[in-house]
Amino acid sequence: MTVERAVAHARVIVVGDGVAGAAACVALAQAGLEPLWLVREGPDSRGANADPVGESLSPAAIPVLEEMGLGAILDSPRHRASQVTFSAWGSDALMERNAFLHLEGPGRVIDRRFFEAQLHEAADAVATRLIGEIDQMRPRDDGGWSLMLAGGDAVTADFLIDATGRAADLGRRLGVFERVDQLVAATAFLVQRDLDVEPTRATLIEAVAQGWWYATLLPDGRLALAFFSDPDLLPKNLSRDPDAWRDLLRRSIYVGRWVDDAGFAVETPPRLVSAGTARLQVPCIATSSGSGWAAIGDAAVAFDPLSSHGLTTALWTASRAGAAAAKWLAGDHEHLAAYARSVDAGFAGFLRQRDAIYGRERRFRDHPFWRRRLR
Ligand SMILES: Cc1cc2nc3c(=O)[nH]c(=O)nc-3n(C[C@H](O)[C@H](O)[C@H](O)COP(=O)(O)OP(=O)(O)OC[C@H]3O[C@@H](n4cnc5c(N)ncnc54)[C@H](O)[C@@H]3O)c2cc1C
């Protein structure tokens, strides 16, 4: 249900309509609460031309979805099993990694817009949507929150969940959002012009001197292509000039050839999006004093996409923070403190894994992109 004007009070307000926000509404409903879901104007707040990125869903996400009663959404033919990844990382040779090594089975290449639409449907069934944006927020003396929305409506809540992605719109007002690196992604969705060729369904990852490439065939036949680097190492005109994009591709050993051989057209320049590792230093209130809130998904911890952890973390943090919020409201504060500890431990584990993966690539160790990541 969508309401036009602010309802006066909600037990929990979830802000943000990405994967984390929608999943949090479902988790809160499982815990017996009916959240108010504050989302920006429009059916998709990112706008029609900005395809959300994040196509590989790790096998670790499957049990989290199942726990929330959402396992069936992956049965749609608009998502497909992701069986094989080839990577040229650490050597010029292309190595195969088989997904059957995972206990949960293969991950998925998802239709990301459709995946979000499926989660939105589940969230809309249990939450009240309010279109709007927070202008001002302040903790109340009784432990809740007062929010002033742009446009003048006021609403109060006992608990807030920040699911606004890397914007971390609430979290930044409450603490420090710390960036570990400046990684950006140049992303494009390519259409196949030569339909006589059957493109490979494997995912391809290739390290090059200025960064690394990712390419995967989407279930709808487009190729998701991304180049990850630091802003100062990218050609200055990349986001305006398709020739600069083609030139970068030509300098790869495998990805450029793959795009050409399968007849994908590189016609428009890529979109640049932030993809660095970052986190809120404190992802929630972890003591029994103060007003209750929690950050989830990228608003809490944003990972270098090399990990393919982003979507799984969005789902996992939504599920755990939703349950912890319900306990908090019932007077049990330990679950929220445990949530903060798990997020911290997950982030520390990710940093170790990130160092190990970047550390495996020694061919380009004298180039700034790799020097900045080798310890
Ligand atoms: C190039 C790239 C490739 C990636 N590839 C993968 C991958 O293959 N696999 C993977 O698992 N992860 C991947 N990720 C990470 C993944 O996309 C994110 O971790 C995931 O989208 C986080 O979901 P979220 O709901 O936390 O945030 P988001 O998806 O960013 O959603 C946040 C939402 O909140 C809205 N919002 C922002 N501010 C406000 C506000 N003030 N009020 C109301 N609404 C607001 C935004 O408009 C947005 O709709 C990738 C990331 C990048 C950048």
The ligand as a MOL file (V3000), in Angstrom:
LIG
                    3D

  0  0  0     0  0            999 V3000
M  V30 BEGIN CTAB
M  V30 COUNTS 53 58 0 0 0
M  V30 BEGIN ATOM
M  V30 1 C 29.7170 -1.7640 -10.6240 0
M  V30 2 C 29.1630 -2.6300 -9.5090 0
M  V30 3 C 28.9830 -3.9750 -9.7060 0
M  V30 4 C 28.4650 -4.7800 -8.6890 0
M  V30 5 N 28.3270 -6.1050 -8.9050 0
M  V30 6 C 27.8610 -6.9010 -7.9190 0
M  V30 7 C 27.6600 -8.2810 -8.1490 0
M  V30 8 O 27.8850 -8.7940 -9.2490 0
M  V30 9 N 27.1700 -9.0350 -7.1070 0
M  V30 10 C 26.8950 -8.4890 -5.8900 0
M  V30 11 O 26.4710 -9.2230 -4.9800 0
M  V30 12 N 27.0380 -7.1810 -5.6600 0
M  V30 13 C 27.5070 -6.3670 -6.6480 0
M  V30 14 N 27.6340 -5.0300 -6.4280 0
M  V30 15 C 27.2080 -4.4710 -5.1280 0
M  V30 16 C 25.6710 -4.3740 -5.0580 0
M  V30 17 O 25.1530 -3.7320 -6.2160 0
M  V30 18 C 25.2990 -3.5730 -3.8050 0
M  V30 19 O 25.9560 -4.1310 -2.6990 0
M  V30 20 C 23.7830 -3.6080 -3.5580 0
M  V30 21 O 23.1160 -2.9730 -4.6150 0
M  V30 22 C 23.4580 -2.8740 -2.2550 0
M  V30 23 O 22.0620 -2.7960 -2.1070 0
M  V30 24 P 21.4370 -1.6810 -1.1590 0
M  V30 25 O 19.9740 -1.9370 -1.1520 0
M  V30 26 O 22.1890 -1.6170 0.1060 0
M  V30 27 O 21.7560 -0.2800 -1.8910 0
M  V30 28 P 21.2180 0.3080 -3.2640 0
M  V30 29 O 21.0020 -0.7680 -4.2610 0
M  V30 30 O 22.1640 1.4180 -3.6120 0
M  V30 31 O 19.7850 0.9290 -2.9010 0
M  V30 32 C 19.6550 2.0940 -2.1400 0
M  V30 33 C 18.3790 2.7920 -2.5630 0
M  V30 34 O 18.1050 3.8720 -1.6650 0
M  V30 35 C 17.7410 5.0190 -2.4140 0
M  V30 36 N 18.0870 6.2080 -1.6200 0
M  V30 37 C 19.3030 6.8020 -1.4890 0
M  V30 38 N 19.2230 7.8610 -0.6730 0
M  V30 39 C 17.9190 7.9380 -0.2710 0
M  V30 40 C 17.2040 8.8220 0.5880 0
M  V30 41 N 17.8130 9.8420 1.1860 0
M  V30 42 N 15.8780 8.6120 0.7900 0
M  V30 43 C 15.2350 7.5780 0.1850 0
M  V30 44 N 15.8700 6.7220 -0.6490 0
M  V30 45 C 17.1930 6.8840 -0.8680 0
M  V30 46 C 18.5310 4.9090 -3.7080 0
M  V30 47 O 17.9360 5.6580 -4.7350 0
M  V30 48 C 18.4540 3.4000 -3.9620 0
M  V30 49 O 17.2970 3.0720 -4.6900 0
M  V30 50 C 28.1280 -4.1960 -7.4450 0
M  V30 51 C 28.2910 -2.8270 -7.2270 0
M  V30 52 C 28.8090 -2.0440 -8.2520 0
M  V30 53 C 28.9740 -0.5600 -8.0130 0
M  V30 END ATOM
M  V30 BEGIN BOND
M  V30 1 1 1 2
M  V30 2 1 2 3
M  V30 3 2 2 52
M  V30 4 2 3 4
M  V30 5 1 4 5
M  V30 6 1 4 50
M  V30 7 2 5 6
M  V30 8 1 6 7
M  V30 9 1 6 13
M  V30 10 2 7 8
M  V30 11 1 7 9
M  V30 12 1 9 10
M  V30 13 2 10 11
M  V30 14 1 10 12
M  V30 15 2 12 13
M  V30 16 1 13 14
M  V30 17 1 14 15
M  V30 18 1 14 50
M  V30 19 1 15 16
M  V30 20 1 16 17
M  V30 21 1 16 18
M  V30 22 1 18 19
M  V30 23 1 18 20
M  V30 24 1 20 21
M  V30 25 1 20 22
M  V30 26 1 22 23
M  V30 27 1 23 24
M  V30 28 2 24 25
M  V30 29 1 24 26
M  V30 30 1 24 27
M  V30 31 1 27 28
M  V30 32 2 28 29
M  V30 33 1 28 30
M  V30 34 1 28 31
M  V30 35 1 31 32
M  V30 36 1 32 33
M  V30 37 1 33 34
M  V30 38 1 33 48
M  V30 39 1 34 35
M  V30 40 1 35 36
M  V30 41 1 35 46
M  V30 42 1 36 37
M  V30 43 1 36 45
M  V30 44 2 37 38
M  V30 45 1 38 39
M  V30 46 1 39 40
M  V30 47 2 39 45
M  V30 48 1 40 41
M  V30 49 2 40 42
M  V30 50 1 42 43
M  V30 51 2 43 44
M  V30 52 1 44 45
M  V30 53 1 46 47
M  V30 54 1 46 48
M  V30 55 1 48 49
M  V30 56 2 50 51
M  V30 57 1 51 52
M  V30 58 1 52 53
M  V30 END BOND
M  V30 END CTAB
M  END
